[in-house]
Amino acid sequence: MTERIVAIFSGGGTGGHLYPALALAGALVERRPDVRPFFIGAQRGVEARVLPDRGVEHLLVPVEGARRGALLGNLRVIRFLGTALAQVAETFHRLRPRLVVVTGGYAGGPAGLVAILTRTRLVLQEQNSVPGLTTRVLSLFAREVHLAFPEAVAVLPRSSRGKARISGNPVRPPVPVKREDAARAFGLDPSAPVVLVVGGSQGSEALNASVLESVTGVVEGRIERGPETQILWGTGPTHFVRIQAGLAALGSPSWVHALGYIDEMPLALAATDLAVSRAGAMATSEFLAWGIPAILIPLPTAAADHQRQNAEALREAGAALHLRQSETTGAILWDAVRGLLSNPEGREKMARAARERGRPQAVHEIARALDALLPSPLAEVAR
């Protein structure tokens, strides 16, 4: 029995960096069953929970992100980085990886650095319109840099731009399901427009507050409802009870369907006519892949303000509206929702722009590129 080829995937701290790595590993193994994926992440990142739950091989190291102006904290970051590099180097020595894929975030730094030192082939995948520090530094030594936003090319170091590939984000491709069937799966009326509200896997308190304010205004007659709109609302698990109580106080309007977490997101996307969301890279990439117009309210505290820049890039492309959290009241939000739902031609124009930017097959395209950098099974047997 021949030994499987090891490919290391590293990135995390947040789900926005971890889930692309998991998706790419899955797509690569689907193409190349002889590949053994191994994950390297941070002890304090979301991967510390997700990777053990999924039962995948992994190493968690004590790496943390640097913070501007936090001198003492950053000294600790440097000390932990030394420990992390030693652990990662020992793992490379033991596993002899043939490829390293870094999907961004501080958790990917040690694996990227050891890949450079050991001359292991390095590939990057960047989700946002503005590449983070890890991507910018490692791009100087990477074989390929796969980007989701064409705007990101100009932010890379000049010598790295020739390695850039506009591949999109590795999201799940749209499933072949009828909108009517998808709507009925959530107890929705297939004949009425559906607004999907999501604030990330954990939800967003600020976004939830604005939506509840909108619903309150409609129920109380202060805000015009407009078209017979339905809301499919992923509140986030920790916010669900409070939102349910708020809706109950309004008489539990039948056109609002709140869930703590939407397990069947492909079905939800298939039912959706308009999305209201934060501007995280993976969520917006799913809207693009499905051709869904969006109203984006970026998280103002996101690292390097990347959500605002994601939202601006999609606004300029004609695929989304961009509302600032500090300026978004319930009335302003619902005015934007009502305006788009009352304008089918304008909404379809946004949907076309979204589809033009969407890369629904990105996960398979990037996996194909990774496969091309690996030795063939026969070559590995002969080695």
C-alpha atoms as one frame of an Amber mdcrd trajectory, in Angstrom:
protein
   0.000   0.000   0.000   1.472   3.368  -1.043   1.716   6.284   1.380  -0.775
   9.100   0.789   0.435  12.545  -0.307   0.125  15.076   2.521  -1.321  18.512
   1.818  -1.424  20.945   4.725  -4.284  23.433   4.974  -3.920  26.339   7.366
  -6.043  29.359   8.139  -8.480  30.311  10.808  -9.067  32.400  13.844 -12.519
  32.947  12.318 -14.848  30.769  10.285 -14.320  33.043   7.289 -10.776  31.692
   7.010 -11.368  28.145   8.261 -14.343  27.047   6.160 -12.651  27.848   2.830
  -9.774  25.583   3.905 -12.198  22.770   4.755 -14.030  23.216   1.455 -10.819
  23.153  -0.577  -9.516  20.089   1.238 -12.764  18.257   0.554 -12.736  19.183
  -3.135  -9.087  18.180  -3.515  -9.628  14.770  -1.891 -12.638  14.289  -4.163
 -10.286  14.739  -7.144  -7.343  12.970  -5.560  -8.293  10.258  -3.049  -4.559
   9.648  -2.547  -4.231  13.034  -0.787  -4.134  13.138   3.007  -5.260  16.591
   4.229  -3.854  17.886   7.517  -5.007  21.126   9.171  -3.007  23.603  11.223
  -4.865  26.268  13.169  -4.870  28.371  16.321  -5.705  27.155  19.799  -7.892
  30.211  20.372  -9.625  30.222  16.978 -12.958  28.754  15.926 -10.988  25.802
  14.530 -10.303  24.600  18.088 -13.967  23.566  18.214 -14.710  22.791  14.566
 -11.742  20.574  13.663 -12.147  18.088  16.560 -15.908  17.958  15.924 -15.264
  17.020  12.291 -12.712  14.372  13.227 -10.051  15.637  10.811  -6.308  15.395
  11.451  -5.014  18.664  12.832  -2.553  20.579  14.968  -3.550  23.593  17.071
  -0.753  26.017  17.936  -0.609  28.946  20.414  -0.557  31.689  17.806  -2.485
  34.961  18.187  -3.103  38.009  16.041  -1.132  41.196  16.616  -3.034  44.296
  17.695  -2.127  47.836  16.756  -0.808  49.796  19.759  -0.889  46.833  22.180
   2.825  46.619  22.993   2.673  44.103  25.857   0.135  41.955  24.078   2.247
  41.904  20.928   5.330  40.826  22.879   3.314  37.815  23.961   2.296  37.258
  20.326   5.980  37.117  19.324   6.785  34.674  22.132   3.905  32.389  21.145
   4.924  32.597  17.490   8.291  31.011  18.316   6.554  28.090  20.032   4.106
  27.735  17.145   6.893  27.702  14.542   8.719  24.939  16.423   5.587  22.794
  16.602   4.762  23.355  12.942   8.349  22.599  11.871   8.227  19.291  13.765
   4.939  18.451  12.020   6.428  19.222   8.594   9.428  17.002   9.400   7.114
  14.158  10.406   4.550  14.430   7.595   6.720  15.647   4.686   3.912  17.668
   3.018   4.094  18.260  -0.720   1.777  21.303  -0.680   0.698  23.968   1.819
  -2.518  25.956   1.316  -3.006  29.042   3.515  -6.452  30.642   3.587  -5.570
  33.727   5.603  -5.888  34.936   9.149  -3.170  34.914  11.792  -3.608  31.148
  12.209  -2.107  30.560   8.766   1.126  32.445   9.416   3.269  29.694  11.013
   2.458  27.082   8.352   3.172  29.605   5.606   6.505  30.593   7.121   7.633
  26.979   7.590   6.564  26.205   4.020   8.875  29.003   2.835  11.778  27.798
   4.986  11.386  24.181   3.822  10.793  25.154   0.166   7.407  23.433   0.193
   5.018  24.590  -2.519   2.782  27.300  -1.100  -0.632  28.438  -2.385  -2.800
  31.193  -0.907  -6.548  31.747  -1.033  -7.777  35.219  -0.017 -11.487  35.792
   0.570 -11.727  39.573   0.927 -11.402  42.580  -1.352  -8.430  43.765   0.720
  -5.884  40.990   1.451  -4.822  40.703   5.073  -1.261  41.001   6.349  -0.687
  37.225   6.281  -1.655  37.019   2.611   0.361  40.073   1.598   3.562  38.818
   3.237   3.268  35.186   2.148   2.334  36.173  -1.411   5.975  37.144  -1.991
   6.899  33.449  -1.791   3.732  31.669  -2.963   3.327  29.779  -6.240  -0.247
  31.016  -6.728  -2.567  33.498  -5.001  -6.252  32.777  -5.544  -8.445  35.846
  -5.022 -12.200  36.285  -4.750 -12.273  40.007  -5.614 -10.440  41.458  -8.628
  -9.939  44.626  -6.535  -7.563  42.641  -4.298  -4.869  42.388  -6.981  -3.846
  46.044  -6.593  -3.353  45.592  -2.828  -0.834  42.763  -3.228   2.885  43.609
  -3.377   3.771  44.494  -6.959   5.999  41.438  -7.388   3.132  39.132  -6.322
   0.478  40.363  -8.748   1.553  38.084 -11.575   0.705  35.082  -9.383  -2.855
  36.254  -8.787  -5.791  34.221 -10.064  -9.350  35.578  -9.794 -10.935  32.301
  -8.758 -13.719  33.323  -6.390 -14.405  31.988  -2.920 -14.876  28.232  -2.371
 -18.581  28.239  -1.542 -21.087  25.461  -2.137 -22.341  25.572  -5.741 -26.083
  26.324  -6.118 -28.278  23.248  -5.812 -30.849  22.424  -8.509 -34.039  23.071
  -6.534 -37.157  24.987  -7.554 -37.766  28.254  -5.721 -41.326  27.166  -4.914
 -40.167  23.933  -3.295 -37.465  25.748  -1.333 -39.968  28.318  -0.050 -42.421
  25.628   1.072 -39.624  23.853   2.963 -39.550  26.852   5.329 -43.334  27.256
   5.479 -43.183  30.297   3.184 -45.661  31.354   0.523 -44.008  30.675  -2.869
 -45.996  33.494  -4.501 -44.652  36.244  -2.206 -41.120  37.706  -2.210 -38.694
  36.422   0.428 -36.101  38.571   2.206 -33.308  36.535   3.797 -31.732  38.177
   6.860 -28.418  36.747   8.091 -25.722  38.196  10.301 -23.187  35.393  10.153
 -23.262  32.025  11.905 -23.515  33.703  15.320 -25.914  36.414  14.197 -25.564
  40.156  14.607 -27.122  42.087  17.486 -27.062  45.390  15.567 -28.532  43.903
  12.391 -31.208  42.088  14.387 -32.126  45.319  16.163 -32.600  47.155  12.862
 -34.758  44.383  11.397 -36.905  44.150  14.529 -37.327  47.925  14.413 -38.458
  47.603  10.776 -40.978  44.888  11.618 -42.249  46.898  14.585 -42.795  49.949
  12.381 -44.695  47.895   9.799 -46.908  46.186  12.400 -47.661  49.489  14.127
 -48.479  51.169  10.825 -45.648  53.733  10.939 -43.814  52.091   8.027 -45.469
  50.989   4.796 -45.009  47.272   4.224 -45.095  47.514   0.433 -45.207  44.198
  -1.462 -46.482  41.204   0.536 -42.989  40.637   1.859 -41.874  37.630   3.902
 -38.770  37.565   6.093 -36.669  34.431   6.597 -34.495  35.486   9.512 -31.427
  33.670  10.823 -31.062  35.497  14.140 -28.055  33.570  15.450 -28.455  31.056
  18.318 -27.689  33.476  21.155 -30.159  36.112  19.904 -33.097  33.840  19.077
 -34.967  33.958  22.399 -34.842  37.751  22.537 -36.026  38.129  18.936 -38.816
  35.595  19.496 -39.956  37.580  22.532 -39.895  40.799  20.501 -41.976  39.225
  17.735 -44.429  37.742  20.273 -44.963  41.219  21.697 -45.973  42.295  18.178
 -48.487  39.476  17.875 -46.096  37.065  16.108 -46.604  38.411  12.571 -47.091
  35.439  10.234 -44.899  36.955   7.511 -41.778  36.837   9.727 -40.101  33.414
  10.066 -37.271  33.561  12.618 -34.805  30.728  13.192 -31.859  30.605  15.555
 -29.734  28.986  12.872 -30.549  28.086   9.268 -29.258  24.543   8.831 -30.329
  24.222   5.187 -28.734  27.387   3.819 -28.771  26.179   0.167 -32.563  25.825
   0.416 -32.815  29.260   2.032 -30.768  30.816  -0.769 -32.908  29.072  -3.384
 -36.021  30.657  -1.859 -34.537  34.165  -1.561 -35.363  37.212  -3.668 -33.309
  39.722  -1.648 -30.718  39.355   1.125 -30.004  41.651   4.075 -26.646  40.769
   5.564 -23.289  41.681   6.967 -20.581  41.910   4.288 -18.402  38.948   5.184
 -16.593  37.491   2.197 -18.131  34.013   2.303 -21.728  35.205   2.739 -21.431
  37.717  -0.089 -19.807  35.085  -2.303 -22.829  32.830  -1.800 -25.157  35.674
  -2.816 -23.075  36.220  -5.945 -23.041  32.514  -6.810 -26.839  32.389  -6.536
 -27.380  35.754  -8.248 -29.091  37.280  -5.204 -29.245  41.103  -4.852 -28.182
  42.187  -1.377 -28.407  45.041   1.087 -25.121  44.920   2.960 -24.565  46.456
   6.409 -20.870  45.851   7.168 -19.563  45.115  10.645 -17.796  48.403  11.511
 -15.244  46.701  13.781 -14.111  44.082  11.235 -10.331  43.745  10.909  -8.841
  46.370   8.565 -12.421  47.485   7.826 -12.562  44.697   5.245 -16.347  44.290
   5.377 -16.905  47.912   4.383 -14.521  47.487   1.486 -16.249  44.254   0.427
 -19.583  46.076   0.457 -18.197  49.009  -1.519 -16.705  46.699  -4.148 -20.069
  45.005  -4.673 -21.947  48.310  -4.648 -19.672  49.630  -7.377 -20.206  46.397
  -9.331 -23.966  46.991  -9.134 -24.657  43.800  -7.165 -25.548  45.289  -3.766
 -26.581  48.327  -1.770 -24.277  49.461   1.032 -25.758  50.894   4.239 -23.610
  52.049   7.152 -24.591  50.574  10.512 -24.346  53.937  12.267 -26.859  55.464
   9.851 -29.282  52.551   9.465 -32.575  52.844  11.308 -35.441  50.447  10.902
 -37.197  52.921   8.622 -34.140  53.427   6.413 -33.554  49.691   6.131 -37.157
  48.927   5.225 -37.241  51.784   2.739 -34.324  50.101   0.930 -36.039  46.683
   1.105 -39.360  48.056  -0.151 -37.665  50.042  -2.898 -35.920  46.981  -4.333
 -38.922  44.664  -4.018 -41.095  47.272  -5.769 -38.623  47.509  -8.654 -38.320
  44.087 -10.341 -36.279  45.482 -13.232 -33.751  47.119 -10.919 -33.554  43.985
  -8.808 -32.970  41.818 -11.869 -30.201  44.186 -12.984 -28.531  43.691  -9.591
 -29.027  39.922  -9.882 -27.291  39.921 -13.286 -24.396  41.925 -11.833 -24.168
  39.432  -8.965 -24.075  36.474 -11.344 -21.350  38.166 -13.401 -19.202  38.436
 -10.270 -20.202  35.030  -8.921 -17.921  32.012  -9.182 -20.154  29.092  -8.212
 -17.554  26.519  -9.289 -14.657  28.237  -7.486 -14.024  25.353  -5.086 -13.531
  22.947  -7.982 -11.449  25.408 -10.022  -9.053  25.988  -7.121  -8.896  22.260
  -6.320  -7.928  21.615  -9.942  -5.108  24.172  -9.623  -3.915  22.529  -6.390
  -3.975  19.121  -8.051  -1.724  20.439 -10.828   0.920  21.332  -8.220   0.946
  17.860  -6.669   2.976  14.920  -7.957   0.986  12.308  -9.831   0.261   9.092
  -7.897   2.706   7.182 -10.125   5.441   9.747  -9.577   4.923   9.492  -5.831
   5.227   5.689  -5.937   8.494   5.981  -7.860   9.930   8.562  -5.457
